[in-house]
Amino acid sequence: DQQVKQNSPSLSVQEGRISILNCDYTNSMFDYFLWYKKYPAEGPTFLISISSIKDKNEDGRFTVFLNKSAKHLSLHIVPSQPGDSAVYFCAAQAENTDKLIFGTGTRLQVFP
Amino acid sequence: NAGVTQTPKFQVLKTGQSMTLQCAQDMNHNSMYWYRQDPGMGLRLIYYSASEGTTDKGEVPNGYNVSRLNKREFSLRLESAAPSQTSVYFCASSEDRALPYTEAFFGQGTRLTVV
């Protein structure tokens, strides 16, 4: 049973526009949510996080929004750049554990 | 600074063969993980080790064994490989939630094909 889901396997966005990647979760015990980015033939790398007590966290072009009542989070990339083309994984973490539970990933393609 | 190093990078096995995937980290992290990545399934946790000498099952542990040899090394063993274990395997390490969250650092992956 997938506790973290990314329902869009792929997304294509024009350079300069906004990319919105979505993630849903089922476990109300998660207290932190993270986004990881993965290029082909490389391991995932950490991008941005948000605490369950916040509804927004911003880092440069990347903003993550959390709707706790809907158990939904989203990653916004503005403006999108071709170098952002990668697979993005949403991950969740419960309190008092180091385990990260990942979603299925969304492949983002940013075209000129 | 190498970070997390996995060997081998590629491997082809016949059904029923055994092999061990090696992982080492040089960041002095306590926690280490093994994940597998499959199309449409994302990254799924196989096993986790919070410290030397301890291991815990993750989401998909069946068919695998692990060994936390010391603080640096965490190996994943397939005793009798099956085609369903064809996947890309990632090792990761992290500090003990030194931040409020775990920032896991990943190796480059091992692409395993079982024929």
Boltz contact constraints between the chains, C-beta under 6 A:
constraints:
  - contact:
      token1: [A, 32]
      token2: [B, 101]
      max_distance: 6.0
  - contact:
      token1: [A, 42]
      token2: [B, 108]
      max_distance: 6.0
  - contact:
      token1: [A, 43]
      token2: [B, 90]
      max_distance: 6.0
  - contact:
      token1: [A, 43]
      token2: [B, 106]
      max_distance: 6.0
  - contact:
      token1: [A, 43]
      token2: [B, 107]
      max_distance: 6.0
  - contact:
      token1: [A, 43]
      token2: [B, 108]
      max_distance: 6.0
  - contact:
      token1: [A, 43]
      token2: [B, 109]
      max_distance: 6.0
  - contact:
      token1: [A, 44]
      token2: [B, 106]
      max_distance: 6.0
  - contact:
      token1: [A, 46]
      token2: [B, 103]
      max_distance: 6.0
  - contact:
      token1: [A, 49]
      token2: [B, 101]
      max_distance: 6.0
  - contact:
      token1: [A, 93]
      token2: [B, 101]
      max_distance: 6.0
  - contact:
      token1: [A, 93]
      token2: [B, 102]
      max_distance: 6.0
  - contact:
      token1: [A, 98]
      token2: [B, 31]
      max_distance: 6.0
  - contact:
      token1: [A, 98]
      token2: [B, 94]
      max_distance: 6.0
  - contact:
      token1: [A, 98]
      token2: [B, 97]
      max_distance: 6.0
  - contact:
      token1: [A, 98]
      token2: [B, 102]
      max_distance: 6.0
  - contact:
      token1: [A, 99]
      token2: [B, 48]
      max_distance: 6.0
  - contact:
      token1: [A, 100]
      token2: [B, 102]
      max_distance: 6.0
  - contact:
      token1: [A, 100]
      token2: [B, 104]
      max_distance: 6.0
  - contact:
      token1: [A, 102]
      token2: [B, 42]
      max_distance: 6.0
  - contact:
      token1: [A, 102]
      token2: [B, 43]
      max_distance: 6.0
  - contact:
      token1: [A, 103]
      token2: [B, 42]
      max_distance: 6.0
  - contact:
      token1: [A, 104]
      token2: [B, 42]
      max_distance: 6.0
  - contact:
      token1: [A, 105]
      token2: [B, 42]
      max_distance: 6.0
